[in-house]
Amino acid sequence: MVKSDTGKTGRAEGQALSAGRVRDWRKAMSDHVAYGLLAYTALQIFVTVKALSEGSSTALPYLALIVLVAGIIPVCRWFETRWADLSDAEAVDPAYAPAFKRDVMTLWALAIGLPFGLTLMFKALLSVF
């Protein structure tokens, strides 16, 4: 155990302690990515099924659903990889909190906003053709 600048005992210098617990940015981002993918997929299925019940019965919406779910995986993987590459010391460094918060907010904005935006775009395209 190393004694920190504040006089409290911790496992390493510069730990992010909250209620006696260290926050590992790598694990936290991995959790957000997993839940974000679940939320995105559920929303995408919901809004696509809703659009299907109102419109076309062709296979195109199903194909679009598969493409859209598969397309979000590399984006989420990018967020996760960005944080997974941190060293053990960086993974608990509280200086990363603003960047983490920005990435989490971006991830969730994409996970929640994309299904609606993409469905509206596909509905507009289907109405044109």
Backbone bond lengths (Angstrom), bond angles and torsions (degrees), N, CA, C in turn:
res aa  C-N    CA-C-N  psi(-1)  N-CA   C-N-CA  omega(-1)  CA-C   N-CA-C  phi
1 M - - - 1.455 - - 1.520 109.60 -
2 V 1.330 115.62 136.76 1.455 122.19 -179.61 1.514 108.33 -110.26
3 K 1.310 116.63 138.22 1.455 120.36 178.64 1.519 108.94 -83.57
4 S 1.345 117.67 127.89 1.462 121.37 -177.04 1.522 110.63 -84.28
5 D 1.335 115.82 176.55 1.459 121.75 -178.41 1.524 112.29 -61.70
6 T 1.314 118.33 -29.00 1.457 121.21 -177.39 1.519 111.93 -83.69
7 G 1.304 116.85 -2.39 1.452 120.64 179.69 1.511 113.44 91.46
8 K 1.309 117.97 -6.37 1.458 121.20 178.00 1.514 108.94 -83.34
9 T 1.305 116.08 149.27 1.450 120.22 -179.84 1.515 108.91 -88.81
10 G 1.337 115.73 133.31 1.454 121.10 179.08 1.511 109.78 -141.28
11 R 1.323 117.56 176.40 1.462 120.95 -179.32 1.506 112.55 -76.99
12 A 1.312 117.97 -31.23 1.467 120.83 -178.32 1.520 109.28 -151.92
13 E 1.328 115.17 158.11 1.458 121.31 178.47 1.526 109.51 -61.80
14 G 1.345 116.82 138.33 1.459 120.97 173.38 1.523 115.07 75.86
15 Q 1.333 117.94 24.89 1.464 119.43 -179.66 1.514 111.16 -72.86
16 A 1.310 115.14 148.94 1.458 121.40 173.17 1.516 106.85 -91.90
17 L 1.326 116.59 101.99 1.453 120.50 -177.71 1.519 109.47 -102.29
18 S 1.290 116.49 135.83 1.452 121.20 172.60 1.512 106.70 -143.64
19 A 1.293 115.73 115.42 1.468 122.40 -177.41 1.526 110.97 55.40
20 G 1.345 116.44 39.00 1.452 120.93 177.35 1.516 114.14 76.73
21 R 1.327 117.89 15.25 1.455 122.29 -175.63 1.526 109.57 -124.92
22 V 1.317 116.23 141.30 1.459 121.96 178.76 1.522 108.68 -93.02
23 R 1.332 115.89 133.88 1.464 119.65 177.15 1.514 108.50 -96.53
24 D 1.303 115.22 117.63 1.462 121.61 178.27 1.516 107.38 -93.61
25 W 1.343 116.74 112.28 1.461 121.55 -177.20 1.521 111.32 -59.87
26 R 1.322 117.88 -32.05 1.472 121.12 -179.04 1.516 110.92 -64.50
27 K 1.321 115.80 -49.44 1.466 119.98 -179.02 1.530 110.98 -68.44
28 A 1.317 115.88 -40.27 1.463 119.35 -179.89 1.529 111.09 -61.63
29 M 1.335 117.45 -42.86 1.467 119.50 179.36 1.524 110.47 -67.82
30 S 1.322 116.74 -38.66 1.455 120.19 178.02 1.533 110.52 -60.11
31 D 1.327 116.44 -41.12 1.466 120.55 177.57 1.531 111.09 -63.88
32 H 1.341 116.39 -44.73 1.469 119.76 179.32 1.528 111.15 -62.32
33 V 1.320 116.92 -40.45 1.465 120.68 178.90 1.527 110.21 -62.81
34 A 1.314 117.12 -44.95 1.468 120.56 -179.50 1.526 110.84 -61.79
35 Y 1.327 116.85 -48.12 1.458 119.68 -179.77 1.528 111.58 -69.15
36 G 1.319 116.90 -34.79 1.460 120.87 176.79 1.520 112.11 -63.06
37 L 1.338 116.29 -41.99 1.464 120.27 176.77 1.524 111.55 -62.92
38 L 1.315 116.29 -41.60 1.474 119.84 177.32 1.528 110.89 -62.36
39 A 1.326 116.11 -46.31 1.458 120.14 -179.29 1.530 110.72 -64.10
40 Y 1.325 116.69 -45.80 1.467 120.96 179.39 1.527 110.66 -58.66
41 T 1.327 116.85 -48.45 1.460 120.98 -177.63 1.525 111.08 -63.31
42 A 1.322 116.71 -44.30 1.463 120.00 179.19 1.529 111.05 -62.37
43 L 1.323 116.46 -46.14 1.463 119.52 178.65 1.525 111.54 -64.03
44 Q 1.320 116.08 -41.82 1.468 119.69 -179.11 1.526 110.33 -62.51
45 I 1.314 116.65 -43.61 1.470 120.18 177.88 1.522 109.97 -63.42
46 F 1.320 116.87 -45.73 1.463 120.98 -178.35 1.520 111.31 -59.90
47 V 1.332 117.59 -50.92 1.465 119.12 -176.37 1.523 111.13 -71.85
48 T 1.332 118.42 -31.02 1.463 120.42 177.34 1.524 110.24 -69.71
49 V 1.312 117.84 -43.78 1.465 120.84 178.18 1.524 109.57 -62.76
50 K 1.324 116.82 -39.23 1.465 120.44 177.01 1.533 110.06 -62.15
51 A 1.320 116.57 -43.36 1.462 120.18 178.81 1.527 111.07 -66.27
52 L 1.338 116.49 -35.87 1.462 120.37 178.54 1.521 111.43 -65.07
53 S 1.306 116.60 -39.68 1.461 119.23 -178.99 1.529 111.49 -68.52
54 E 1.333 117.16 -21.78 1.461 120.84 -179.97 1.522 113.05 -94.93
55 G 1.335 116.99 -16.61 1.457 117.41 -170.88 1.506 114.02 -134.79
56 S 1.277 113.81 -133.08 1.463 124.25 -170.66 1.526 112.64 -64.89
57 S 1.325 114.61 150.26 1.463 119.63 177.30 1.529 110.68 -109.19
58 T 1.317 117.17 17.76 1.463 120.48 179.89 1.523 110.02 -76.45
59 A 1.320 115.22 173.11 1.467 120.86 179.73 1.527 112.14 -79.95
60 L 1.326 117.76 -9.04 1.455 121.12 -177.65 1.537 113.47 -57.03
61 P 1.331 119.90 -46.25 1.469 118.56 179.01 1.532 112.86 -62.15
62 Y 1.334 117.05 -34.79 1.462 119.46 178.55 1.528 110.88 -68.04
63 L 1.321 115.56 -41.04 1.460 120.34 176.52 1.528 110.00 -63.07
64 A 1.326 116.64 -42.81 1.467 120.89 178.40 1.528 110.45 -60.90
65 L 1.319 116.53 -40.01 1.461 120.44 178.98 1.526 111.04 -60.89
66 I 1.310 116.78 -45.42 1.468 121.09 179.78 1.528 110.27 -63.39
67 V 1.317 116.46 -44.40 1.468 120.61 -179.54 1.526 110.73 -63.88
68 L 1.316 117.08 -43.01 1.462 120.51 -177.89 1.524 112.45 -68.00
69 V 1.312 117.24 -38.72 1.465 119.49 177.33 1.520 110.02 -68.44
70 A 1.325 117.19 -42.36 1.465 120.30 178.65 1.522 111.33 -68.82
71 G 1.314 117.78 -30.26 1.464 121.28 -178.54 1.516 114.32 -71.51
72 I 1.322 117.50 -26.97 1.465 120.07 -178.02 1.528 111.47 -79.54
73 I 1.323 117.13 -22.00 1.466 120.33 -176.53 1.529 112.50 -60.01
74 P 1.338 120.53 -45.51 1.478 118.67 177.79 1.526 113.12 -62.41
75 V 1.327 117.18 -34.59 1.463 120.07 178.43 1.522 110.35 -64.70
76 C 1.311 116.08 -46.28 1.464 120.05 178.39 1.523 111.18 -65.75
77 R 1.294 116.24 -37.71 1.471 120.50 178.12 1.522 110.70 -63.07
78 W 1.345 116.78 -35.81 1.450 120.99 177.84 1.527 110.56 -62.21
79 F 1.341 117.27 -45.44 1.466 120.64 177.55 1.523 110.47 -59.87
80 E 1.321 116.04 -46.02 1.464 120.05 -177.41 1.526 111.59 -65.45
81 T 1.318 117.49 -43.79 1.467 121.56 -179.20 1.518 111.09 -64.17
82 R 1.311 115.95 -38.63 1.465 120.82 178.95 1.522 111.33 -55.96
83 W 1.317 117.05 -38.80 1.457 121.20 -178.68 1.524 112.05 -91.30
84 A 1.305 118.72 -26.94 1.469 121.65 -179.30 1.522 112.00 -67.77
85 D 1.333 117.10 -23.73 1.456 120.90 -178.36 1.529 113.76 -79.90
86 L 1.324 117.77 0.57 1.461 120.22 179.03 1.527 110.80 -70.31
87 S 1.321 115.51 147.63 1.465 119.47 174.83 1.526 108.70 -74.18
88 D 1.325 116.94 171.28 1.464 120.33 179.30 1.523 111.59 -61.08
89 A 1.324 117.40 -38.58 1.466 120.83 179.32 1.525 110.94 -69.01
90 E 1.324 117.35 -42.31 1.466 121.16 179.38 1.524 111.48 -67.34
91 A 1.317 116.87 -32.31 1.465 121.50 -176.17 1.523 112.72 -64.02
92 V 1.312 117.99 -20.12 1.465 121.10 179.65 1.528 111.96 -117.14
93 D 1.331 117.10 10.39 1.459 122.36 -178.39 1.528 109.77 -77.55
94 P 1.343 118.11 120.03 1.463 120.11 -178.89 1.530 113.27 -66.43
95 A 1.317 118.36 -13.97 1.467 121.15 178.10 1.527 111.59 -65.89
96 Y 1.312 117.79 -18.47 1.465 122.03 179.18 1.527 112.80 -84.59
97 A 1.315 117.85 -3.56 1.472 121.07 -176.76 1.525 113.55 -57.61
98 P 1.339 120.99 -45.65 1.474 118.79 179.65 1.532 113.07 -63.51
99 A 1.320 117.18 -41.55 1.475 120.34 178.62 1.528 110.32 -65.36
100 F 1.327 116.44 -38.92 1.461 121.07 178.61 1.523 110.04 -63.23
101 K 1.314 115.98 -46.69 1.469 120.12 -179.53 1.529 110.64 -61.60
102 R 1.336 117.29 -41.68 1.468 121.18 178.56 1.528 110.66 -61.84
103 D 1.341 116.87 -46.05 1.462 120.14 -179.64 1.522 112.03 -65.43
104 V 1.326 117.06 -39.48 1.470 120.66 179.15 1.526 110.44 -65.33
105 M 1.323 116.56 -42.45 1.471 119.24 179.27 1.529 110.82 -65.55
106 T 1.324 117.45 -39.30 1.465 121.06 177.18 1.521 110.81 -64.55
107 L 1.326 116.10 -45.60 1.465 121.15 179.27 1.527 110.88 -58.08
108 W 1.328 117.57 -47.24 1.459 120.49 -178.11 1.528 112.18 -71.52
109 A 1.326 117.30 -32.55 1.470 119.42 175.33 1.528 109.93 -63.17
110 L 1.327 116.38 -41.13 1.467 120.26 176.97 1.525 111.05 -67.46
111 A 1.328 116.91 -45.04 1.469 120.82 -177.06 1.520 111.80 -62.56
112 I 1.316 117.24 -34.75 1.462 120.17 -177.97 1.532 111.74 -92.66
113 G 1.318 117.45 -38.90 1.458 120.69 -174.93 1.507 115.53 -79.99
114 L 1.326 117.68 -37.80 1.465 120.85 -176.57 1.524 114.59 -59.21
115 P 1.320 120.01 -43.94 1.469 117.82 -179.52 1.535 112.96 -57.03
116 F 1.326 116.30 -41.12 1.457 119.10 -179.50 1.521 111.13 -72.25
117 G 1.317 116.45 -44.82 1.460 120.69 179.87 1.513 112.54 -62.23
118 L 1.321 116.61 -45.06 1.463 120.43 -178.72 1.522 111.73 -68.38
119 T 1.310 117.04 -37.55 1.464 119.80 178.33 1.525 110.38 -66.26
120 L 1.324 117.07 -41.26 1.468 119.54 176.58 1.522 111.00 -61.90
121 M 1.332 116.61 -40.12 1.454 120.47 179.06 1.527 111.15 -64.38
122 F 1.340 116.74 -44.09 1.464 119.78 179.02 1.531 111.57 -66.50
123 K 1.324 117.38 -37.97 1.458 119.43 177.71 1.521 110.00 -64.02
124 A 1.327 117.21 -38.76 1.470 120.64 178.33 1.523 110.18 -65.06
125 L 1.334 116.85 -42.31 1.467 120.40 178.68 1.526 111.76 -64.85
126 L 1.329 116.80 -40.49 1.466 120.28 179.24 1.531 111.42 -66.65
127 S 1.313 117.05 -33.67 1.454 119.24 179.58 1.532 112.29 -71.85
128 V 1.328 115.79 -26.60 1.463 120.54 178.10 1.525 110.31 -76.01
129 F 1.312 116.83 -39.31 1.473 120.91 -176.71 1.462 109.18 -95.58
